[in-house]
Amino acid sequence: MGDSSLSDLKPEYRVDGSCWKFVPVISEGFFNQRPGDIFRHHLILLQLQLAVIFTLAAIIHFFLGRFYLPRLISEVLAGVILGPTVLGRFFPDISAVLFSEQSVKVLATLTRFGYLFFMFLIGVKMDVNLIKKSGKREWTIGTMVMLFPLLVTVMIGRHISIVVDKVDAQSAEYEVSFFTGVLMLTSFPVVAILLMQLKIINSELGHLTLSSALISDMVSLVMVNIGNYRVIMLLASLRVALKSLFLVAVLIVFILTVLQQMLYWIIRKTPEGKPVKDAYIFFVVIALLVVAIVGENVGLQYMYGPFILGLTVPTGHPLASTLIEKLDTIVSGWMLPLMSTYCGYRSNLWNLNRLPPYWIMFAVTFGFFLKVACGFIPAFCFKVPCKDATALALMLAAKGIVELGTFATNVEKQSTVTQEFTWAVIIVFIVAALVPILTRKLYDPSKTYAGYQKRTVLDSSINEGVRMLACAHRQDDALSAIKLLQLSNPSTGSPLSVYGLYLEELVGGASPLLLNHQLGQRSSSDGGRWQPIIDVFNYFKSQSSKPTQVHVYTAISPSSLMHEDVCWVAFDNLVALIILPFHRKWNRKGKLISDSKDLRDFNTKVMNKAPCSVAILIDRDRGRNSLIIDESSTYNICVVFLGGKDDREALSIARRMKGWPSVFLTVIRLKETEDMITGWEGMMDDECLRDIKHPSNENGNVLYKEEIVRHGADTSALIGSILDENFDLICVGRHSQCDSPLIEGLSAWTDLPELGTIGDLLVSAEISKPISILMVQQQVIEK
């Protein structure tokens, strides 16, 4: 038997006297059979179908993606082309071979499996605590946008189908309720995907929309199941409905008790920082399959059991993140696109030879506008701006993969005719295409944090003091930031308000979180990762003898959108300066040990979008281990001043430091000639330097120098000599007059343009001295 091959198997065998033809799943080889017979093998045919489907969808999306249309549109169009609308109509022979009846059943089975795993991952990514954090506004919008349109549209649509369309009462109860109900629901994953596509999930509007969608989805889950049991009572009996309800309750209790405790046991058995064992992942997958089978047999739709199981998985590390890492790629990248294409394949536009039933037209027109109105009115009443309220209502009415999956998995159960299914796919297709386009027109995220007010250190009121936002990805970042903040010299006349923001990448969840620890807000995941950062800022507050307020936040969001949290906290708290950690890290010997491209991209995004001034702190001072700077020790600070708004902002930050008794400030102004005053900018530079130039009692620890440089080579040499001096911190502006002769020729050699020409020279790889650099960019004012 070990040497036997598939060709040794008998081509047919007998069962009960009947002759059955044996067809292997895999091919025996292209040259061992007739060319046309290769399509008899299901695995070969499935592989060919997948190749054609994904290739065609990719080609379509290559063109439609330029118009910011979601990939779902391309996948549905690919299905329409491969289905009876195009391929089956004009090339029936090819369609009969490529999509035979038996092979389509295999595709349908794959889509059901994909939808099952998709619903499980939705539950895993959801943070149920988001419901607890939601206020009156979110609950009102989320409930109104789902409950009122659903009840009104279903009742009126059922009446229209019976009176106008002459549908019998039982069919109306069954078909109209299902079709209209699906269109009136608000799906949390569809809204989350849309917000990610629009890149506004971290904005205030994004948080409001996401919370409202989650509440709406939870309420709709209850309403849909109540409707299902009502149908069972009408079509079967009360006894059957109660029996099913009891068994479903037992299943849910089993999931929430036994299975959830086993999930917590898996987490306890996983060492800190280690991945979850594959055996535990296999157990979770088996559990969700068993839950789906049991749920289907006791009266709960097969996808709701895995969804509830997913909700019981604690968000974050280690279990949720591992499940998403292992399952999300194959589900989102393979199974879900297959679902969209399958829905397009099942639809047939040639069957739309007459107008749809009146109840469908009612549900599409009146129902959609009623749903948008029920989202807009409560949002507007809660003082959401008109355009934002309209965008929110449209996003809560969005349709996508969940609606397509619900129609596809129920089309065999329901008595839905082909025409009605085709209309359902068309409706989802149109809404999925229009909502992103309309939302982009109504809501421009690029203008969310645009500066129309001056929020800079230079323009901060002396009495109100300065508000600074210190960002930290790790504890070292927080330690570096508070040393700088302490040097900012808060006083009774000019207090300091510090906002510490710990930034963590969202892993194992779909809901970004912004936690204000002053309000006692917590996440459902373990907060041990951010507690050391909170402790650093709290210790700084407790040890500060001068008037200082400290507020600590934690932002958990996707790395690509993390800058939105920084900008929002700065915008909401009227911050004048954002302090960012540099993307490179050095050890005590000055050796580079870390260079993060993601962190560099993050810093660039913040600088491009910030509603205030931004500073990047390059901390090479690894010799100081103390958390708080000793007043008896000296600290030498230098400001390299070429002129311009960024240098004026850097000087304003350093000017606050000169009040610290142990700080010695050196201001080096680079000039092309002795009497260089060029226009308005030159006059503003001189005005900013006036109190620094002239000796006074307040400037006893300030040294002002002017250096004449003719071109970029002189400037580079001067920077080298400054680095040879015993400075602890060098402050410099970012732009520093990019067209100035003082830096002529240097910009061509700049490796890090976000630091500016001078900043790039100061962080050169050849420099190993423990000198910290503060690169400052003044707020970019919207013209």
N, C-alpha and C positions, 0 to 999 in steps of 0.2 A: 504493500500500500504506500510505502514511503516514496516509491519511484513513480507512482501513478500520477497522471495529470488529468486536467479537465477533459481532454479528448478521450480518455479511457472510460469516462462515464457513459452509460447507455443513454441513447438519445430519447428513450421513452420508457415508461414503466406502467404497470397496470394496478389500478386500485378499484376494487369491487367490479371488475370486468370492464371498466372504462379505460380508454386509452388517453393518456395525458402526455403532452409534449414537454420535454425538459429543456428549458432555456437558461443557461447559466447567467448569473447576474453580471459577471465580468466577461470580457472578451477572451477568446482563445488565441487571438492574434490576427492581425490584418491579413496576413498571407495564408492563413489556415481556413479561410472561409470566403464566400463570395462577398464583394465589397458592400453590397446592399444589406447583407445580413448582420453587419456590425451594429446596426441600430436596433437590433432585437434585444441587446443586452442593456438592462436598465441602468447600470452604473455608467456605462459609456454614454448613454443618451442623457442622463442627468448632468454629467460633466459638460457635455456639449451645450445643453440648455443653459447652464450657469455661465459658460463662457460667452455665449451669444447675448444673454440678458445683461450681464455687467459691462460688456464691451459697448453695446448699444446705449445703455444708460450713461456711461462715461462720455461717449461722443456727444450725446444730447446736452449733457450738463456742461460740457466744454463751451457750448454756445450760450445756453440759457443762464449759466452762472455769471456771465458778464452783466446781466440785468438784475443781479442779486436775488434771483429766484431760488427757493430751496431745492435741495437735491431730490426731495420727494416728487416734485413736478416732473423731473427728468425720468425718474423710475416709473411713474405711472404712464407717461408717454411711451416709454419703451414697451410696457405691457400692452398698451393699445395697439402699437405697431405689430407686435408679435401675435396678437390675438385675432379673433374673427373679424375685427374691423378692417385690418389691412392685409396681413399675411394670409389669414384664412379666406379672405374674400378674393384676393387677386392671385395668390399662389397656394391653392388648396392642397396640391400634392406635397409641397414642401411642408406645409403646416401639419398634414396628416402624419408625416414621418417624424418631424421634429417635436411636435406636441401631440403625441397619441393620447388616447383617452386614459390608458393605464399610467403613462408618465405624468399626466396632469394630476392624477391622484397622489402620486409621490410628492409633487411640488406642494399640493395642498397640505399634506401631512407635515412637510418641513415648515410651512408657514405657521401651522398651529403650534409646533414645537417652538419656533422663534418667538411667537407672541407670548407663549407661556413663560419663557425665560425673560422676555422683555418686561412683563408685568412683575416678575420677581425682582428684577433689577430696579424697577421704579420704586418698589417698596424699600429696597436697600438704600437707595439714594435719598429718600424722603427723610426729613428730620421732623418727627411729629411734634417736637418741642416748639417748632415754628408756630403751631396753632396756639400753644399756651402764651407765646409772646405777642400774639396778634391782639390788637385793641378793637375798640368799637367800630372804627372805620373799616378795618379789614373784614370783620364779621358781617357788617351790614352789606358791604359790596359783594362779598363772596356768597352770601345767602340770597340776596336779591337777584343777582345775575343768573342764578341757576333755578331757584324755586319758582318764582313767578312766571318766567317764560315757559318752563316745563309744564306746569299745571295748565296754564291758559292755552298753550298751543296744542297740547295733547287732547284736551277736552273739546276745543273747537274743531280741531282737525278730525277727530273721531266723528263728530256730528256732521261735518261736511262730507266725509266719506260715505256715511249711511244715507244722507238725504240727497246729496247732489250726485255723487259717483255711484250710488246704488250698490254699495258693498254691504254684504250681510254683516250683522252685528258681531258675530264671532270673529270673522276675518278682520273687521275694523279694530276690535279689541286687541287682536294679536299683532297685526301688521303695522297699523298706524301708531300704536303706542311705542313699538320698537323703533320704527324708522324716525319718527318725530322726536322721541326721547333721546336717541343718540345725537341728533343734530343740535339739540338744545343743551346738552351737557357741556361743562367746561372741564377740560382735561389738564391736570397739572403737568404731566410730562410734555404735552404739546406746547403749553405756554412756556415752560422752562427751556425747551429747545429753541423756541422763537426768540426768547430774550437773549440766549447765548448767541444766536445767529445775528441779532441786531447789536450785540455787545453792549447791552444796557442792563444786564442782570444785577449789577452792583450799584446802579443808580437808585435814587429815592423812588422814582416811578417803577423801576424794576423790582425793588423790595415790596412795594405795595401790591403790584400785580401778582407777584409770586405767592405772597401770603394769601391774597384773595382767591387765587386759583386753587391753592391747597385746601382752603376751607370749602370752596365750592365743590371740589372733587370728593372730599370726605362726605359732605352732605348728599351729593348725588349718588354715592355708593350706597347709602342707606335708602334713598328714594328708589333707586333702580331695583334693589332687592325686595322692597315692599311691593313695588309694582309686579315683580315676578310672582310673588306669593299670591297677590290678588288675582293674577291670571290663572294660577293653579287652582285657586278656590272656585273660579268661575267655570273653568274647563274640566276640572276633576271633582274634587270635593273638599270640604273643610278638614276632614280627617287626614287626607293626603297632605294638605298644606301644613297642618300642625305637625305631622310626623316628620316631614322634610325640614321644617323649621327647627324642631328639636334636635335632629341629627346634625344639622348645620351648626347649631349652638354648641353641641358636644365637640365637633371638629374644631371650632374656633377656640374653645376653652383648652382643648388639647394643645393647639399651636401656641397659645399664650402662656401656658404653664409648662408642660413637659418639654416641648421643642425649644422654647425660649431659654429654659434653664440649661438645656444641653448646649445651646449656643454660647451662653455665658461660661459654661464649663470649658468649651473649646478656647475661649479667650483667656481664661485663667491658666490653661495648660500651655499657652503659647508664651515663651519668654519675651521680655521686653526687647523690642528692636528686631525680633526674628519673624520671618514669614510663617503663616499658618501652614501646617503640614498638609500635603496633598490628600492624605487619607481623610482628614476632616472636611476638606472641600468636597470630596466624593460623597461623604455622608450628607452634606447639605443638599447637593444636587439630587441624590436619591430621595431625600426627605421631601423636596419640592415636587418631584414627580409623583410620589405616593400621595401627597396632599392634593395634587391636581386630580388624580384618579378617584380618590375617595370623595372629594368635593363634587365632582361631576356626577357621581352615583347617588349622592344624598340630596341633590337639588341645588347645589351651588355651582355656578358656572366655573368651568375648569381653570380659568385664569385668576379668579379671586382668591383661591386657596394659596397659591404661590405669592400673590400680592400681600396677603396678610402675613405670611411667613417672612417675607422681605421686610415688612415693617418692624418685626421683632428683632431684626439684626441690629445691634448697636452701631451707630454711625461712626465713621472714622477708622482708625487703626485698632486692631490688626485685621479683623475678620471682614468687615465691609470693604475695606480697601483691597484686600486680596481677592475677594469675590468679583469685584468690579474689574480688577486688573486681568483676571483670568477669563471672565465671561463677556465683558463689554465689547471687546473687539469683534468677536465672532457673532455676537447678537446684533450690535449696531452696524457692523460693516458687512455682514453677510445675510443674516436671517431677516432683519427688518427691510432692507432693500428688496429682498425676495418677496416679502409680503406686499409691498407697494406695487411691484411689477405684476404679481399675481392678481391683484385687484384690477389693474388696468387690462390684464389678459382676459379676465372673466367678463368684463364689460363689452358690449357690442353696440356701437353707435348706429349701425344699420337697423337696429330694432326700434330706434326712436322715430318711428314713422308717424307718430301722432303726438299731440300735446300730452304732457304728464297728467295724472289725475289731479283734480282741483285741490285735494288735501295736501298733495306734495307742493304745489305752487303756493298754497297758503303757508305751509311750514317754512318754505325757503324764503319767501318775501316778508310776510308779516312776522313770522317767528324770528328771523334774523334781526330785523330792525327793532323788534321788541327786546331782544336780548341785549343789543347794543345800547338801547335806551335805559334798560335796567342796570347796566354798568355805568353809564354816564351820569344819570341823575343823582344817585347817592354819592358818587365821587365828587361831583360838582357841589353838592350840598355840604360836603366836608372840606370845601374851599380848595379843592384841587383845581389848578388853572384849566381853562376850557379846552385848550389843545391837548394838554396832558390827560384830561379826563376822557376825551374822545379816543386818544391812542390807547388808554387803558381798557376802555370798553371794547375796542376792536380786538385787542390782544386776548381778552377773556372770551371773545367769540371765535377765536381761531380754531381751525380744524387741521388734523394731520394724521399721523400714523395710528393713533389710538382709535379714531373713528373708522379708518379703513380696516384696521384689524378686527374691530367689533363687527363690521358688516361682513368681512370675509369669513370669520369663524362661525357666524350665525346664519350665513346664507343657505346652508344645507338644512339647518333645523327649521328656519322660518319658511313660510310659503311664499317668500319674496320672489316675484317673477324677474326674469332677466332685465326687463325694462326698468323696473324700480331699482334694482341693484346698479344698473348703469347710471341712472339719475343720481343715486347716492354718491357714486365715485366722481361724477362730474361736479356735484356740489362741493364735495371736499376739495377737489382739484382747484376750483375757482376761488374758494375762500382761502385756501393755503397759498395761492399765488397773489391775491390782492391784499391780504392783511399786512404782510411785510412791506409792500410798496407804500400803502397808505400810512402805515406807522412811521416810516422813514420821512414822509412828507410832513407829518404832524409834529414829530419829536426828533430834534436834531441833538444827539448826545454831545457833539463837539462844542456846543454852546452852553452846556450845562454849567460849567465852572468858569465861563469867560469872565475876565475881570473888568468890571465897569467902575469899581471903587479901588482906590489905592490901598493895598494891604501889603505893606513893606515895613521893615524895621526902621528905615529912614523916615517914613511918614507916620510912625506909631506915636500916639499921644503919650507924653511923659507921665501924665497922671494915671492913665489907664494901663501903662506898662506895655510889655510885649508878650504876645502869645506865640509859642513855638511848639511845633509838632515833631517829635522825635520818633522815627521809624526804626524798628528792630526786627531782624529775621532770626537772631540768636542772641544769647546773653551778652556776648562780646560787643555787639552793636549797641545794646543799651548802656553798657559800662562806658563806652567811648562817648556816647551822646551826653550822659549826665555830667562828665567832666567838662565838656564844652558849655553845658547849661549852667553849671556852677560858676564858671568864669564870666557868665553874662551879667553877674553882679546885680541881682535884684535888690531893691531898696524900698523903703516905705513910700518914697515919692514916685518910684517907678517899679512896681511889682512885676513878677514874672509868673506867667501861667504856662505850665508844661502839660502837653498832651502826649502821653506815651502810647504808641500803637504797635502791638505785636502782630506781625504778618505771617500767616500760615497758609500753605497751599491746601485747597479743598481736595481731599482724597476720600472716596467712599461716601459721596453725598452729591445731591443735585441742588441743595439750597445753600447759597452763601450766607454767612452770618457776620454780623457786626455787633459785638458784645461790649456794653458799657459796664465795666466792673464796679463803678461807683453806684450803679443801680442794682447790683447783685445779680446781674444776668449771667447765666451759665449755659453751656452746651450739653447735649446729651452724651457727648463723648468725654473722655477723661481730660481734665484741664491741667494735668501735670506738666504738659509741655510748655505752657505759657506762664505757669506760676513763678518760675525763676525770674522772668522778665518783669512781672508785676512786682515781685519782691525788690528788685533793683530800684524801680521808680519810687516805690513806697519808702524804701530806706533813704533815698535821696531827699524825700520830703521830710522825713522824721529828723534827719541830721542837719537840715538847712535851718540856720538861725535867722535867716532873712525872709521877708514876705514872699512866699512861693506857694502856688496852688498846683497840685498834680492830679491829673485825670488819666486813667489808663483804659485803653480799649484793646480788644482782640478782633482782628478781621480774618475770617476763614473764607477764602474764595479761590477760584481758578487762577493760576499764575498769570495767564494772559490778560486777566481783568483785575488784577490786584491793585493796580494804580488807581482804579476808580474809588476804592475804599479810602485811599490816602487823600485823594482830592476831595471826597465828600466830607471826611472828618475835618479837613482844613477849611472847607467852605462853610460848614455848619457851625464851626466854633470861631469864625473870624480870625483865623490864624494868620500871622504875618510872615512866618518863616517855617518851611519844612526842612528838616535835617534828614538826609538819606545816607545810609552806609555805602561805602564804595564796594564795587563788585570784586575787588582783589583783596586778598588777605596775606599778611606776612607773619613769619614766626619771629621769635626774639632775636635770631641771628640775621634778620633782614631777608631771609629767603622766601620767595613767593611760594605759597602752599595752596592757594585757591584762586581761581579765575572763572567766575560764573557768567556765562553769556546771558542767561535768563535774568539775572540780577541787573546786568548792564542794560538790557532792554527795558526792564521795569523802571530804572532810574530815568532813562530817556523819555519814556511815556509820561512819567510824572512831570518832568521839566516842560514838556510840550503842552500839558493840559492844566497845570496847577493854577489855582486862583490866587496865588500869593508868590512871594519870593521862595527860591529853593536853594539849598546848600548841600553839596556832597562832601561828607567828611571822610577824608582818607587818613586813617589812623595807623601810623607806624610806631607810635610810642608804646612799645610793649614793656618798657622798663618800669613803669609806674604801676604797682600792684594795688595801691590803695584805692578804695572806692570813692572817697571824698578827698579833694585836694587840700593839703595842709596849708594854712594861711602863712605859716612861717617860711615855706619854700618859695623860691622864685620861679616865675613862668615868663619866658621871653616870647613875645608875639611880634610878628612882622606883617605889614600890609604892603604889597607891591601894587602901586597905584599908577596906572597908565592913563586913566581918565575914562569917563563914560558911566552910564547908570549902574552897571554891574559893579564897578569898582567903588562907586559911591555907597552902594548897599553893603559891600564888604567892609568899607571903612566905618559905616554906622554900627555894624556888629562889633567891630574891634573897639570902637569908641566906648561902648558900654563896658568893655572889659578893663579899660584903663582905670576905672574906679576901684578895682580890686587892689588891695595894698601890696600884694606880692607880684603883681603883673607889671612888666616893663614892655611898653609898646614902641615899636620902631616903624615909622611910615616912610617908605622910600618911593618918591615920585620920579617917574621916568619922563624926561622932556627932550624934545628934539632941539630946542634952543632955550636960551635963558628966559626970554620973554614970550613964551608960547601960550597965547590965549586965542583959541579958535572958536569964534562964534558963541552961540548960546551955551553949548555943552561945556566949552572952556570956562565960561563965567560960572556955571553951576559947579564945576569942579573946584574952582577957587573958593567959592562960597562954602563948600563942604569942608575944605581944608583950613578955613580961616582960624578956627579955634585950636587947630593942631599946630599951625605954623608958629604962632606967637607964644613965647614962654609965659607961664602963669603958675599960680599956686596949684591949680587943678591939673597942670600938665608937668608936674615934677618928675613923673616917671614916663614921659613921652619924648621920643627923639624923632625929629623930622629931618629928612635928608632929601636932596634933589640930585639926580644923576642925569647927565647929558648923554644920550645915545642917538646915533645917527641912523641905524638900520637894525634889521633883525639879528645880525651877527653880534653886534654890541649888546643887544638885549639878552641873547643867549648866554654870553659871557658873564653878564651881570648876575643873571639868575644862578649861574654856577658858583659865583663868589658868595651870594646870599646863602646858598646851601652849605657852604663851608663854615658859616658862622653858627653860633650856638643858639639857634632858635628852636623853640618847642612847637610852635604853630605858625604857619604862614597862611594869610588870607589873601585871596585874589579873586577878581571878577572873572566871569566866563568869557564875555565877548571882547571887552577891552579894546574897542575900536578896531574891528577886523581889517579896515582899510587903512589903518595908521602905518606910517613909515617905520614906527618903532618895532613892529613885528613883521616887516616885509620879508617874505621868503620863508618864514617859519611855518605858515599854515600848510604848506605843501608836505611837510614832514610830520604833520599831526596824526597820531594813531587813535586818539580818543577825542573826537570833536566835541563831545558833550562836556568836556572839561575846559574847552577853549585852548588857545595857543599857549598861554603861560601855564595854565593848569597841567597841560600835557607835558610840558618840560619838567615840571616839579615832580611828576610821578614816573619819570623815566626809569626803565629797568636797571640802568647803571647806578642809580642812587640806592644806597643801602642804609643811610643814616636814619635814626629813629625820629624823623620830623613828620609831624602831622600837617595835613593840608586841608584848608576849607575853601572850596570853590563855590562861589556865590553867583546866582543868576537872579536879578531883580524881576519882580512880577511883570509879565507881559500883558500890557493893557490892550483891551479890545478897541480897535479903531472904529 
